[in-house]
């Protein structure tokens, strides 16, 4: 069963296999592996490589960085916002990532949106993105949002179908991105019960 979980070192092998499948392509929802330090905010920078993440200690540091990013007090580059990074898994297999950005900057309002996600190539077209998006819409409701902005490239028919399937209402296109407002999902589940 597909579920979203907080990043965890137990997925190291599967995560690295997925990185190999992506082969350097952009992975929306997974965060950057390398970011320059920003002395104006106290952000120390990130410098992870595919080879370096073979080391369990380095991988644990990546997991810690991803989990810390959802805390407002965590230093981050200027113009970045708190973000909850989640991994899409099935059993012990990492399928992809989905991120919930807690607020919108000017750039995120124009292009990035609240939610970004990517599915490893071997797991695409199996409904994993739809399941993960639905679960993150529940999380967004728990955090007080009644709707969120989700965007996709104009030519990404699969992502467009996922967003529209979640109830996304097309607003417009800007800089090659289709922009949708998606209602969040309120459930009677206890807060926080959704994430493994």
Residue pairs with C-beta under 8 A, 6 or more apart in sequence:
1 90
2 88
2 89
2 90
2 95
2 127
2 128
2 131
2 132
3 88
3 89
3 90
3 131
3 135
3 196
4 86
4 87
4 88
4 89
4 98
4 132
4 135
4 136
4 139
4 194
4 195
4 196
5 86
5 87
5 89
5 195
5 196
6 67
6 85
6 86
6 87
6 195
6 196
7 62
7 63
7 66
7 67
7 85
7 86
7 87
8 63
8 87
9 56
9 59
9 60
9 63
10 92
11 87
11 89
11 92
11 94
12 53
12 56
12 59
14 89
14 92
14 93
14 94
15 53
15 59
15 87
15 94
16 50
16 53
16 54
17 94
18 94
18 95
18 96
18 120
19 50
19 53
20 50
21 120
21 121
21 122
22 118
22 120
22 121
26 118
27 96
27 97
27 118
28 99
28 116
28 117
28 118
29 85
29 96
29 97
29 98
29 99
29 115
29 116
29 117
29 118
30 85
30 96
30 97
30 99
30 118
31 65
31 66
31 69
31 83
31 85
31 97
31 99
32 46
33 46
33 47
33 48
33 49
33 50
33 53
33 62
34 46
34 47
34 48
34 49
35 43
35 45
35 46
35 77
36 45
36 77
37 43
37 44
37 45
38 45
38 75
38 76
38 77
38 78
40 78
41 75
41 76
41 77
41 78
42 75
43 75
43 76
43 77
44 75
46 65
48 58
48 61
48 62
52 58
53 59
53 62
66 85
67 85
68 74
69 76
69 82
69 83
69 84
69 85
70 82
70 83
70 84
70 85
70 102
71 82
72 82
72 102
74 82
76 82
79 105
79 107
81 101
81 102
81 103
81 104
81 105
81 108
82 101
82 102
82 103
83 99
83 100
83 101
83 102
84 99
84 100
84 102
84 139
85 97
85 99
86 97
86 98
86 99
86 100
86 132
86 136
86 195
87 94
87 95
87 96
87 97
87 98
88 94
88 95
88 96
88 97
88 98
88 117
88 119
88 128
88 129
88 131
88 132
89 95
89 196
90 128
94 120
95 119
95 120
95 123
95 128
96 117
96 118
96 119
96 120
96 123
96 128
96 129
96 132
97 117
97 118
98 115
98 116
98 117
98 129
98 132
98 133
98 136
99 115
99 116
99 117
100 114
100 115
100 136
100 139
100 140
100 143
100 148
101 108
101 112
101 113
101 114
101 115
101 116
102 114
102 143
104 113
104 114
104 149
108 114
108 149
109 149
110 174
110 175
110 177
111 151
111 174
111 175
111 177
112 151
113 148
113 149
113 150
113 151
113 179
114 140
114 145
114 148
114 149
114 150
115 133
115 136
115 140
115 148
115 149
115 150
115 182
117 129
117 132
117 133
119 128
119 129
124 158
125 158
129 158
129 159
129 162
130 162
130 165
130 166
133 150
133 162
133 163
133 166
133 182
134 166
134 185
135 194
135 195
137 148
137 166
137 182
137 183
137 184
137 185
138 184
138 185
138 186
138 187
138 189
138 194
139 194
139 195
140 148
140 184
141 184
141 185
141 186
141 187
142 191
142 192
142 194
145 184
146 183
146 184
147 181
147 182
147 183
147 184
148 181
148 182
148 184
149 179
149 180
149 181
149 182
150 163
150 166
150 168
150 180
150 182
151 177
151 178
151 179
151 180
152 159
152 160
152 163
152 177
152 178
152 180
153 159
153 176
153 177
153 178
154 173
154 176
154 177
154 178
160 178
163 178
163 180
163 182
164 170
164 180
166 182
167 182
167 183
168 180
168 181
168 182
169 180
169 181
169 182
170 178
170 179
170 180
171 179
171 180
171 181
172 179
173 179
